[in-house]
Structure formats: C-alpha cells, structure tokens
Amino acid sequence: MKPRVSLQDSALRNGNFSLRIVPVRGEDAGLYEAQVKYRTEVHSCLVELGVITVTLSPPNPVVESELLLMSCNSSHQASLVETCWFHKEHLGPTSRTFCSSSGTLSIFHPAMSHAGSWRCQLRYSDKEIISATFNLQILGFDGPASPVVYAAAGSAAV
C-alpha cells in the first residue's frame, strides 16, 4: 500500500498509533489489526474499514446535457434496501432528494444546477446506514438567462 499509508510519527509518543490511508481504494476494505509492544506488554485492536465507491458515467467532469449515471456501492455485506441521493442539502428551493431500491441515479440532461455537493446514503437490511459525499463538476454555460448584457460606456463587459 506504499506510499498511500503512513503513521503519524509525532503522535506515537502520545499513544496515538493511527494508520492513515490516502487515497482510500475499494481494495483497502477489510479487517486491520494494530499491535503495540511496550516492554513486556502487547496491546492490540481490530478495526474494520468499509469503503463506499461513487462512480460517474461519464467520469467527472460531466458535459452539460449528456446522459449522466451516478452509482454508489459499498463493501458492506448485508442486503441493500435503499439508496438515497441528496443534492445541496441546505434548506431552500435548490435542495433535492432522490431515493430508489437500486443504487443508480440517472440524470438525462445534466445542467449547471446539478453541479455541487452530492451525498449518497445506503440503507441495508441489518439497519446499517452509511453515506459518502462528493463534488459533481459540470462543464457548461452558466451565463445570464437573457442573451443581452448591458454595460456602461467606458466600463468593462464580462
């Protein structure tokens, strides 16, 4: 896993033996064991790493008006019950939520309004709920609604 894995050397003296993996990949999912030996004592702990994979087709950035498929999968072993997609979760008219029993969301004509923060939330038969957030980039025109722009004489027009 080198060079994606590191220990925080400065934190070891304070008892922090955290393992850092950047970036996490799907194949990194699984059970990890840490063992710390100090004099005659051995301490260990087990940590399971679950991984969520968000896939875009076509990949990010997406060209405006081309069909976009977004899917969300995880390494969790229970049966998937529902996938929900949340777009711009703040309150207001631009907030959107989509839920389905499959993990794929289709956007037939993506627009600049679809760009930004998305979160997929997976709900499983064992009541486990997990989620991942990603930033969707859309390549397109985000100009004025009217094709006429007025500028004062002597000023700059953008």
N, CA, C and O atoms as a DFTB+ gen file, in Angstrom:
632 C
 N C O
     1  1       0.815      -1.203       0.000
     2  2       0.000       0.000       0.000
     3  2       0.859       1.267       0.000
     4  3       0.330       2.379      -0.014
     5  1       2.170       1.099       0.016
     6  2       3.032       2.277      -0.027
     7  2       2.866       2.950      -1.377
     8  3       2.654       2.234      -2.356
     9  1       2.942       4.245      -1.507
    10  2       3.190       5.268      -0.498
    11  2       1.904       5.869       0.080
    12  3       1.953       6.960       0.648
    13  1       0.759       5.195      -0.045
    14  2      -0.520       5.747       0.415
    15  2      -0.728       5.639       1.917
    16  3      -1.652       6.249       2.455
    17  1       0.116       4.870       2.606
    18  2      -0.088       4.599       4.028
    19  2       0.995       5.261       4.855
    20  3       2.170       5.256       4.487
    21  1       0.582       5.835       5.986
    22  2       1.568       6.455       6.874
    23  2       1.089       6.388       8.317
    24  3      -0.105       6.272       8.595
    25  1       2.064       6.466       9.233
    26  2       1.802       6.622      10.661
    27  2       2.198       8.046      11.028
    28  3       3.112       8.615      10.431
    29  1       1.524       8.610      11.991
    30  2       1.870       9.947      12.466
    31  2       2.984       9.794      13.500
    32  3       2.710       9.634      14.690
    33  1       4.230       9.841      13.052
    34  2       5.381       9.617      13.933
    35  2       5.358      10.502      15.169
    36  3       5.685      10.050      16.266
    37  1       4.970      11.775      14.993
    38  2       4.975      12.701      16.129
    39  2       3.934      12.315      17.177
    40  3       4.081      12.676      18.344
    41  1       2.887      11.592      16.787
    42  2       1.821      11.220      17.723
    43  2       2.105       9.901      18.446
    44  3       1.431       9.584      19.426
    45  1       3.090       9.128      17.981
    46  2       3.376       7.819      18.580
    47  2       3.727       7.936      20.064
    48  3       3.285       7.115      20.868
    49  1       4.504       8.930      20.430
    50  2       4.910       9.105      21.837
    51  2       3.723       9.409      22.747
    52  3       3.780       9.165      23.952
    53  1       2.638       9.947      22.161
    54  2       1.436      10.256      22.942
    55  2       0.435       9.110      22.933
    56  3      -0.675       9.255      23.445
    57  1       0.813       7.975      22.357
    58  2      -0.071       6.820      22.344
    59  2      -1.034       6.768      21.176
    60  3      -1.958       5.954      21.176
    61  1      -0.837       7.618      20.183
    62  2      -1.707       7.622      19.007
    63  2      -1.022       6.801      17.916
    64  3      -0.017       7.223      17.345
    65  1      -1.578       5.625      17.636
    66  2      -0.992       4.725      16.647
    67  2      -1.876       4.628      15.406
    68  3      -1.981       3.569      14.789
    69  1      -2.508       5.746      15.048
    70  2      -3.436       5.773      13.920
    71  2      -2.722       5.508      12.602
    72  3      -1.603       5.967      12.376
    73  1      -3.390       4.764      11.748
    74  2      -2.912       4.483      10.398
    75  2      -3.674       5.400       9.453
    76  3      -4.899       5.493       9.521
    77  1      -2.947       6.073       8.577
    78  2      -3.573       7.000       7.629
    79  2      -3.414       6.426       6.225
    80  3      -2.306       6.086       5.809
    81  1      -4.547       6.319       5.484
    82  2      -4.540       5.812       4.106
    83  2      -5.110       6.908       3.214
    84  3      -6.268       7.301       3.362
    85  1      -4.282       7.403       2.280
    86  2      -4.726       8.457       1.370
    87  2      -4.167       8.184      -0.023
    88  3      -2.946       8.107      -0.163
    89  1      -4.977       8.035      -1.046
    90  2      -6.428       7.931      -1.006
    91  2      -6.863       6.496      -0.726
    92  3      -6.127       5.551      -1.010
    93  1      -8.058       6.339      -0.170
    94  2      -8.617       5.013       0.092
    95  2      -9.136       4.440      -1.225
    96  3      -9.745       5.155      -2.021
    97  1      -8.896       3.164      -1.447
    98  2      -9.380       2.461      -2.647
    99  2     -10.314       1.338      -2.222
   100  3     -10.303       0.915      -1.066
   101  1     -11.111       0.865      -3.147
   102  2     -12.058      -0.212      -2.862
   103  2     -11.389      -1.450      -2.299
   104  3     -11.949      -2.109      -1.423
   105  1     -10.199      -1.779      -2.787
   106  2      -9.499      -2.984      -2.329
   107  2      -8.908      -2.837      -0.933
   108  3      -8.397      -3.808      -0.374
   109  1      -8.971      -1.629      -0.359
   110  2      -8.474      -1.413       1.005
   111  2      -9.479      -1.884       2.056
   112  3      -9.129      -1.980       3.232
   113  1     -10.705      -2.176       1.664
   114  2     -11.724      -2.622       2.616
   115  2     -11.284      -3.912       3.282
   116  3     -10.668      -4.768       2.646
   117  1     -11.601      -4.053       4.565
   118  2     -11.273      -5.280       5.272
   119  2     -10.914      -5.031       6.722
   120  3     -11.110      -3.938       7.253
   121  1     -10.390      -6.056       7.345
   122  2     -10.055      -6.023       8.764
   123  2      -8.582      -5.679       8.942
   124  3      -7.714      -6.276       8.306
   125  1      -8.309      -4.713       9.811
   126  2      -6.942      -4.283      10.112
   127  2      -6.668      -4.554      11.589
   128  3      -7.536      -4.360      12.440
   129  1      -5.450      -5.003      11.878
   130  2      -5.057      -5.234      13.266
   131  2      -3.829      -4.388      13.584
   132  3      -2.861      -4.353      12.825
   133  1      -3.896      -3.712      14.722
   134  2      -2.749      -2.945      15.209
   135  2      -2.216      -3.634      16.450
   136  3      -2.987      -4.014      17.332
   137  1      -0.912      -3.798      16.525
   138  2      -0.264      -4.363      17.708
   139  2       0.792      -3.391      18.195
   140  3       1.622      -2.904      17.427
   141  1       0.741      -3.122      19.479
   142  2       1.711      -2.232      20.101
   143  2       2.421      -3.009      21.204
   144  3       1.781      -3.536      22.114
   145  1       3.746      -3.077      21.116
   146  2       4.546      -3.757      22.132
   147  2       5.278      -2.707      22.946
   148  3       5.991      -1.868      22.396
   149  1       5.101      -2.756      24.244
   150  2       5.788      -1.843      25.141
   151  2       6.328      -2.655      26.303
   152  3       5.573      -3.192      27.113
   153  1       7.637      -2.735      26.370
   154  2       8.332      -3.579      27.341
   155  2       7.823      -5.015      27.193
   156  3       8.047      -5.644      26.159
   157  1       7.142      -5.540      28.213
   158  2       6.668      -6.932      28.134
   159  2       5.190      -7.020      27.756
   160  3       4.651      -8.117      27.610
   161  1       4.541      -5.880      27.600
   162  2       3.106      -5.873      27.286
   163  2       2.872      -5.763      25.784
   164  3       3.595      -5.076      25.063
   165  1       1.830      -6.472      25.342
   166  2       1.402      -6.377      23.948
   167  2      -0.078      -5.998      23.945
   168  3      -0.908      -6.696      24.528
   169  1      -0.398      -4.894      23.288
   170  2      -1.783      -4.448      23.143
   171  2      -2.147      -4.529      21.668
   172  3      -1.331      -4.242      20.792
   173  1      -3.392      -4.927      21.412
   174  2      -3.824      -4.978      20.016
   175  2      -5.277      -4.534      19.907
   176  3      -6.043      -4.591      20.869
   177  1      -5.630      -4.092      18.705
   178  2      -7.024      -3.743      18.427
   179  2      -7.319      -4.101      16.977
   180  3      -6.429      -4.115      16.127
   181  1      -8.588      -4.388      16.716
   182  2      -9.042      -4.703      15.370
   183  2      -9.971      -3.591      14.898
   184  3     -10.834      -3.132      15.647
   185  1      -9.790      -3.167      13.670
   186  2     -10.628      -2.139      13.068
   187  2     -11.031      -2.623      11.684
   188  3     -10.190      -3.057      10.897
   189  1     -12.326      -2.543      11.394
   190  2     -12.783      -2.900      10.057
   191  2     -12.964      -1.631       9.245
   192  3     -13.630      -0.694       9.686
   193  1     -12.376      -1.599       8.067
   194  2     -12.518      -0.469       7.165
   195  2     -13.535      -0.827       6.094
   196  3     -13.339      -1.767       5.324
   197  1     -14.614      -0.074       6.052
   198  2     -15.601      -0.205       4.983
   199  2     -15.356       0.898       3.973
   200  3     -14.942       1.998       4.338
   201  1     -15.610       0.610       2.703
   202  2     -15.340       1.581       1.647
   203  2     -16.594       1.776       0.802
   204  3     -17.251       0.814       0.405
   205  1     -16.908       3.029       0.539
   206  2     -18.004       3.378      -0.367
   207  2     -17.377       3.892      -1.659
   208  3     -16.454       4.705      -1.630
   209  1     -17.885       3.411      -2.788
   210  2     -17.390       3.834      -4.089
   211  2     -18.506       4.539      -4.842
   212  3     -19.581       3.977      -5.052
   213  1     -18.240       5.778      -5.246
   214  2     -19.179       6.538      -6.074
   215  2     -18.610       6.543      -7.479
   216  3     -17.463       6.936      -7.693
   217  1     -19.421       6.102      -8.444
   218  2     -18.983       6.008      -9.828
   219  2     -19.857       6.896     -10.706
   220  3     -21.084       6.879     -10.606
   221  1     -19.208       7.664     -11.560
   222  2     -19.920       8.511     -12.516
   223  2     -19.639       8.009     -13.918
   224  3     -18.503       7.665     -14.247
   225  1     -20.682       7.966     -14.750
   226  2     -20.506       7.594     -16.145
   227  2     -21.261       8.615     -16.995
   228  3     -22.491       8.644     -16.961
   229  1     -20.560       9.442     -17.747
   230  2     -19.108       9.526     -17.901
   231  2     -18.448      10.091     -16.646
   232  3     -19.133      10.664     -15.798
   233  1     -17.124       9.938     -16.514
   234  2     -16.440      10.410     -15.308
   235  2     -16.479      11.933     -15.168
   236  3     -16.738      12.657     -16.129
   237  1     -16.213      12.399     -13.935
   238  2     -16.160      13.825     -13.606
   239  2     -15.017      14.477     -14.381
   240  3     -13.960      13.850     -14.456
   241  1     -15.120      15.670     -14.962
   242  2     -16.321      16.494     -15.028
   243  2     -17.255      16.032     -16.137
   244  3     -16.823      15.448     -17.131
   245  1     -18.547      16.304     -15.949
   246  2     -19.595      15.875     -16.869
   247  2     -19.932      17.039     -17.797
   248  3     -20.012      18.186     -17.357
   249  1     -20.129      16.741     -19.081
   250  2     -20.502      17.771     -20.044
   251  2     -22.009      17.987     -19.954
   252  3     -22.784      17.031     -19.941
   253  1     -22.408      19.243     -19.893
   254  2     -23.810      19.616     -19.799
   255  2     -24.625      18.953     -20.914
   256  3     -24.183      18.915     -22.063
   257  1     -25.798      18.437     -20.586
   258  2     -26.780      17.825     -21.487
   259  2     -26.438      16.410     -21.931
   260  3     -27.213      15.827     -22.690
   261  1     -25.313      15.817     -21.499
   262  2     -25.024      14.409     -21.805
   263  2     -25.582      13.541     -20.692
   264  3     -25.545      13.936     -19.527
   265  1     -26.101      12.362     -21.030
   266  2     -26.665      11.447     -20.033
   267  2     -25.635      11.167     -18.944
   268  3     -24.476      10.871     -19.235
   269  1     -26.069      11.262     -17.685
   270  2     -25.193      11.023     -16.544
   271  2     -25.779       9.912     -15.690
   272  3     -26.951       9.963     -15.319
   273  1     -24.967       8.903     -15.375
   274  2     -25.350       7.834     -14.457
   275  2     -24.438       7.919     -13.242
   276  3     -23.214       7.927     -13.373
   277  1     -25.045       7.983     -12.049
   278  2     -24.277       8.004     -10.802
   279  2     -24.653       6.757     -10.018
   280  3     -25.833       6.484      -9.799
   281  1     -23.639       5.999      -9.594
   282  2     -23.912       4.811      -8.788
   283  2     -23.084       4.852      -7.518
   284  3     -22.018       5.465      -7.463
   285  1     -23.604       4.183      -6.500
   286  2     -22.981       4.194      -5.185
   287  2     -23.007       2.763      -4.655
   288  3     -24.069       2.144      -4.581
   289  1     -21.844       2.242      -4.290
   290  2     -21.727       0.884      -3.777
   291  2     -20.809       0.887      -2.569
   292  3     -19.971       1.777      -2.418
   293  1     -20.970      -0.112      -1.709
   294  2     -20.084      -0.200      -0.558
   295  2     -19.655      -1.641      -0.342
   296  3     -20.180      -2.570      -0.956
   297  1     -18.688      -1.797       0.547
   298  2     -18.167      -3.123       0.878
   299  2     -19.015      -3.809       1.956
   300  3     -18.706      -4.931       2.357
   301  1     -20.088      -3.142       2.433
   302  2     -20.934      -3.716       3.479
   303  2     -21.589      -4.996       2.957
   304  3     -22.011      -5.054       1.802
   305  1     -21.674      -6.021       3.809
   306  2     -22.085      -7.348       3.358
   307  2     -23.593      -7.616       3.384
   308  3     -24.044      -8.576       2.760
   309  1     -24.384      -6.798       4.086
   310  2     -25.832      -7.040       4.161
   311  2     -26.507      -6.658       2.845
   312  3     -25.884      -6.068       1.961
   313  1     -27.797      -7.007       2.728
   314  2     -28.552      -6.697       1.515
   315  2     -28.923      -5.219       1.467
   316  3     -29.385      -4.656       2.460
   317  1     -28.719      -4.599       0.319
   318  2     -29.062      -3.196       0.132
   319  2     -30.578      -3.055       0.032
   320  3     -31.214      -3.736      -0.772
   321  1     -31.158      -2.175       0.845
   322  2     -32.598      -1.942       0.852
   323  2     -32.939      -0.703       0.027
   324  3     -33.892      -0.710      -0.752
   325  1     -32.150       0.367       0.205
   326  2     -32.488       1.629      -0.450
   327  2     -31.249       2.494      -0.610
   328  3     -30.363       2.504       0.245
   329  1     -31.203       3.220      -1.723
   330  2     -30.169       4.221      -1.959
   331  2     -30.850       5.565      -2.105
   332  3     -31.787       5.705      -2.892
   333  1     -30.389       6.563      -1.352
   334  2     -30.910       7.918      -1.478
   335  2     -29.780       8.854      -1.893
   336  3     -28.649       8.734      -1.424
   337  1     -30.105       9.770      -2.766
   338  2     -29.157      10.784      -3.231
   339  2     -29.651      12.140      -2.754
   340  3     -30.820      12.481      -2.938
   341  1     -28.769      12.906      -2.148
   342  2     -29.099      14.236      -1.648
   343  2     -28.223      15.246      -2.371
   344  3     -27.003      15.090      -2.430
   345  1     -28.844      16.279      -2.920
   346  2     -28.118      17.314      -3.636
   347  2     -28.317      18.642      -2.940
   348  3     -29.447      19.069      -2.705
   349  1     -27.209      19.298      -2.611
   350  2     -27.253      20.603      -1.941
   351  2     -28.219      20.560      -0.764
   352  3     -29.316      21.116      -0.827
   353  1     -27.801      19.893       0.310
   354  2     -28.693      19.570       1.426
   355  2     -29.184      20.746       2.256
   356  3     -30.019      20.568       3.143
   357  1     -28.679      21.944       1.983
   358  2     -29.189      23.075       2.754
   359  2     -30.659      23.297       2.400
   360  3     -31.105      22.890       1.327
   361  1     -31.400      23.928       3.277
   362  2     -32.817      24.190       3.035
   363  2     -32.977      25.211       1.922
   364  3     -32.172      26.133       1.785
   365  1     -34.021      25.036       1.135
   366  2     -34.288      26.001       0.078
   367  2     -34.745      25.316      -1.188
   368  3     -34.813      24.088      -1.236
   369  1     -35.059      26.090      -2.219
   370  2     -35.622      25.524      -3.449
   371  2     -34.632      24.699      -4.262
   372  3     -35.054      23.941      -5.135
   373  1     -33.319      24.821      -4.006
   374  2     -32.341      24.057      -4.792
   375  2     -32.014      22.713      -4.143
   376  3     -31.212      21.953      -4.686
   377  1     -32.615      22.406      -2.999
   378  2     -32.361      21.138      -2.320
   379  2     -33.137      20.027      -3.019
   380  3     -34.320      20.189      -3.321
   381  1     -32.468      18.885      -3.280
   382  2     -33.116      17.762      -3.970
   383  2     -32.761      16.455      -3.286
   384  3     -31.639      16.275      -2.813
   385  1     -33.736      15.532      -3.234
   386  2     -33.515      14.197      -2.698
   387  2     -34.157      13.185      -3.635
   388  3     -35.288      13.372      -4.081
   389  1     -33.418      12.096      -3.936
   390  2     -33.922      11.028      -4.795
   391  2     -33.637       9.700      -4.111
   392  3     -32.502       9.457      -3.700
   393  1     -34.640       8.834      -3.978
   394  2     -34.456       7.522      -3.350
   395  2     -34.945       6.426      -4.285
   396  3     -35.917       6.609      -5.019
   397  1     -34.257       5.271      -4.253
   398  2     -34.676       4.124      -5.061
   399  2     -34.123       2.850      -4.439
   400  3     -33.254       2.892      -3.568
   401  1     -34.641       1.723      -4.901
   402  2     -34.138       0.435      -4.404
   403  2     -32.854       0.031      -5.114
   404  3     -32.110      -0.811      -4.612
   405  1     -32.585       0.618      -6.271
   406  2     -31.311       0.353      -6.945
   407  2     -30.331       1.443      -6.551
   408  3     -30.733       2.468      -6.001
   409  1     -29.072       1.237      -6.822
   410  2     -28.065       2.197      -6.409
   411  2     -27.723       3.246      -7.440
   412  3     -26.812       4.044      -7.219
   413  1     -28.436       3.272      -8.582
   414  2     -28.052       4.159      -9.678
   415  2     -29.061       5.285      -9.859
   416  3     -30.272       5.070      -9.802
   417  1     -28.543       6.487     -10.077
   418  2     -29.369       7.650     -10.373
   419  2     -29.040       8.093     -11.790
   420  3     -27.870       8.260     -12.137
   421  1     -30.070       8.283     -12.609
   422  2     -29.893       8.750     -13.987
   423  2     -30.344      10.190     -14.088
   424  3     -31.440      10.538     -13.650
   425  1     -29.499      11.028     -14.666
   426  2     -29.871      12.410     -14.968
   427  2     -29.747      12.540     -16.482
   428  3     -28.645      12.509     -17.030
   429  1     -30.898      12.688     -17.157
   430  2     -30.913      12.627     -18.607
   431  2     -30.327      13.867     -19.278
   432  3     -29.703      13.750     -20.333
   433  1     -30.511      15.038     -18.699
   434  2     -29.948      16.265     -19.254
   435  2     -29.322      17.075     -18.120
   436  3     -29.922      18.044     -17.656
   437  1     -28.119      16.691     -17.663
   438  2     -27.498      17.444     -16.574
   439  2     -27.279      18.901     -16.971
   440  3     -26.922      19.217     -18.106
   441  1     -27.506      19.771     -15.996
   442  2     -27.332      21.209     -16.205
   443  2     -26.400      21.741     -15.124
   444  3     -26.024      21.019     -14.201
   445  1     -26.041      22.993     -15.248
   446  2     -25.159      23.611     -14.261
   447  2     -25.778      23.549     -12.865
   448  3     -25.054      23.527     -11.870
   449  1     -27.099      23.521     -12.781
   450  2     -27.769      23.452     -11.474
   451  2     -27.530      22.119     -10.766
   452  3     -27.734      22.023      -9.556
   453  1     -27.097      21.085     -11.505
   454  2     -26.795      19.787     -10.899
   455  2     -25.395      19.746     -10.288
   456  3     -25.082      18.823      -9.536
   457  1     -24.562      20.715     -10.592
   458  2     -23.194      20.752     -10.059
   459  2     -23.227      20.982      -8.554
   460  3     -24.193      21.522      -8.015
   461  1     -22.158      20.562      -7.886
   462  2     -22.022      20.814      -6.460
   463  2     -22.033      19.558      -5.629
   464  3     -21.761      18.463      -6.123
   465  1     -22.344      19.723      -4.378
   466  2     -22.257      18.648      -3.391
   467  2     -23.399      17.644      -3.527
   468  3     -24.573      18.016      -3.534
   469  1     -23.037      16.367      -3.635
   470  2     -23.986      15.257      -3.647
   471  2     -23.587      14.283      -2.551
   472  3     -22.403      14.097      -2.271
   473  1     -24.593      13.659      -1.928
   474  2     -24.334      12.623      -0.927
   475  2     -25.197      11.422      -1.259
   476  3     -26.407      11.550      -1.448
   477  1     -24.569      10.243      -1.331
   478  2     -25.349       9.018      -1.483
   479  2     -25.428       8.363      -0.111
   480  3     -24.435       8.284       0.612
   481  1     -26.608       7.900       0.231
   482  2     -26.847       7.231       1.515
   483  2     -27.388       5.835       1.230
   484  3     -28.391       5.677       0.534
   485  1     -26.720       4.837       1.769
   486  2     -27.098       3.437       1.556
   487  2     -27.709       2.883       2.838
   488  3     -27.115       2.981       3.912
   489  1     -28.912       2.296       2.718
   490  2     -29.583       1.687       3.875
   491  2     -29.659       0.185       3.624
   492  3     -30.089      -0.260       2.560
   493  1     -29.229      -0.594       4.632
   494  2     -29.120      -2.047       4.492
   495  2     -30.124      -2.788       5.362
   496  3     -30.708      -2.216       6.283
   497  1     -30.317      -4.061       5.061
   498  2     -31.287      -4.908       5.774
   499  2     -30.947      -5.065       7.249
   500  3     -31.840      -5.339       8.051
   501  1     -29.681      -4.900       7.634
   502  2     -29.291      -5.010       9.041
   503  2     -29.391      -3.668       9.768
   504  3     -28.836      -3.506      10.855
   505  1     -30.103      -2.701       9.164
   506  2     -30.358      -1.360       9.729
   507  2     -29.146      -0.438       9.658
   508  3     -29.206       0.686      10.157
   509  1     -28.062      -0.880       9.057
   510  2     -26.872      -0.037       8.906
   511  2     -27.148       1.018       7.835
   512  3     -27.691       0.709       6.774
   513  1     -26.770       2.263       8.122
   514  2     -26.890       3.362       7.163
   515  2     -25.517       4.001       7.019
   516  3     -24.922       4.453       7.998
   517  1     -25.019       4.034       5.781
   518  2     -23.707       4.628       5.524
   519  2     -23.823       5.602       4.354
   520  3     -24.714       5.471       3.516
   521  1     -22.920       6.577       4.302
   522  2     -23.026       7.570       3.236
   523  2     -21.653       8.091       2.825
   524  3     -20.665       7.949       3.546
   525  1     -21.628       8.697       1.646
   526  2     -20.417       9.322       1.113
   527  2     -20.819      10.602       0.400
   528  3     -21.898      10.688      -0.186
   529  1     -19.942      11.594       0.455
   530  2     -20.192      12.882      -0.193
   531  2     -19.142      13.101      -1.277
   532  3     -17.973      12.757      -1.101
   533  1     -19.569      13.677      -2.396
   534  2     -18.630      14.018      -3.455
   535  2     -19.099      15.286      -4.157
   536  3     -20.245      15.708      -4.006
   537  1     -18.191      15.886      -4.928
   538  2     -18.490      17.129      -5.628
   539  2     -18.610      16.856      -7.121
   540  3     -17.654      16.423      -7.764
   541  1     -19.798      17.114      -7.664
   542  2     -20.038      16.903      -9.089
   543  2     -19.692      18.172      -9.855
   544  3     -20.146      19.264      -9.512
   545  1     -18.877      18.011     -10.904
   546  2     -18.497      19.139     -11.747
   547  2     -19.191      19.011     -13.091
   548  3     -19.164      17.947     -13.709
   549  1     -19.807      20.081     -13.543
   550  2     -20.500      20.114     -14.830
   551  2     -19.805      21.146     -15.712
   552  3     -19.596      22.286     -15.297
   553  1     -19.446      20.739     -16.935
   554  2     -18.881      21.670     -17.909
   555  2     -20.028      22.175     -18.768
   556  3     -20.689      21.397     -19.456
   557  1     -20.259      23.473     -18.726
   558  2     -21.352      24.049     -19.498
   559  2     -21.342      25.546     -19.381
   560  3     -20.383      26.145     -18.894
   561  1     -22.423      26.147     -19.834
   562  2     -22.539      27.590     -19.830
   563  2     -23.431      28.011     -18.681
   564  3     -24.585      27.592     -18.591
   565  1     -22.891      28.844     -17.799
   566  2     -23.650      29.327     -16.651
   567  2     -23.775      30.839     -16.766
   568  3     -23.393      31.580     -15.861
   569  1     -24.311      31.277     -17.885
   570  2     -24.403      32.703     -18.147
   571  2     -25.770      33.259     -17.791
   572  3     -26.572      32.601     -17.128
   573  1     -26.021      34.477     -18.238
   574  2     -27.299      35.114     -17.925
   575  2     -28.452      34.427     -18.657
   576  3     -28.255      33.820     -19.710
   577  1     -29.654      34.527     -18.091
   578  2     -30.842      33.931     -18.707
   579  2     -31.160      34.607     -20.033
   580  3     -31.673      33.968     -20.951
   581  1     -30.857      35.895     -20.134
   582  2     -31.103      36.654     -21.354
   583  2     -29.800      36.767     -22.132
   584  3     -28.745      36.970     -21.531
   585  1     -29.849      36.640     -23.475
   586  2     -28.601      36.753     -24.252
   587  2     -28.122      38.198     -24.414
   588  3     -27.088      38.437     -25.038
   589  1     -28.867      39.171     -23.854
   590  2     -28.482      40.575     -23.956
   591  2     -27.873      41.022     -22.634
   592  3     -28.489      40.863     -21.580
   593  1     -26.669      41.580     -22.683
   594  2     -25.991      42.101     -21.500
   595  2     -25.720      43.575     -21.752
   596  3     -25.205      43.946     -22.807
   597  1     -26.069      44.416     -20.782
   598  2     -25.823      45.850     -20.906
   599  2     -24.628      46.240     -20.051
   600  3     -24.457      45.750     -18.935
   601  1     -23.798      47.140     -20.600
   602  2     -22.668      47.668     -19.846
   603  2     -22.575      49.159     -20.124
   604  3     -22.878      49.615     -21.227
   605  1     -22.160      49.906     -19.131
   606  2     -22.000      51.348     -19.289
   607  2     -20.820      51.643     -20.202
   608  3     -19.788      50.975     -20.134
   609  1     -20.974      52.631     -21.043
   610  2     -19.890      53.050     -21.940
   611  2     -18.666      53.407     -21.099
   612  3     -18.771      54.135     -20.111
   613  1     -17.541      52.903     -21.488
   614  2     -16.303      53.180     -20.775
   615  2     -15.976      52.160     -19.694
   616  3     -14.889      52.200     -19.118
   617  1     -16.908      51.240     -19.406
   618  2     -16.657      50.206     -18.399
   619  2     -16.337      48.890     -19.089
   620  3     -16.339      48.815     -20.318
   621  1     -16.064      47.860     -18.313
   622  2     -15.770      46.535     -18.860
   623  2     -17.035      45.712     -18.908
   624  3     -17.880      45.827     -18.021
   625  1     -17.183      44.890     -19.916
   626  2     -18.311      43.948     -20.021
   627  2     -17.769      42.541     -19.947
   628  3     -16.815      42.199     -20.645
   629  1     -18.374      41.720     -19.101
   630  2     -17.940      40.332     -18.940
   631  2     -19.089      39.426     -19.330
   632  3     -18.957      38.203     -19.274
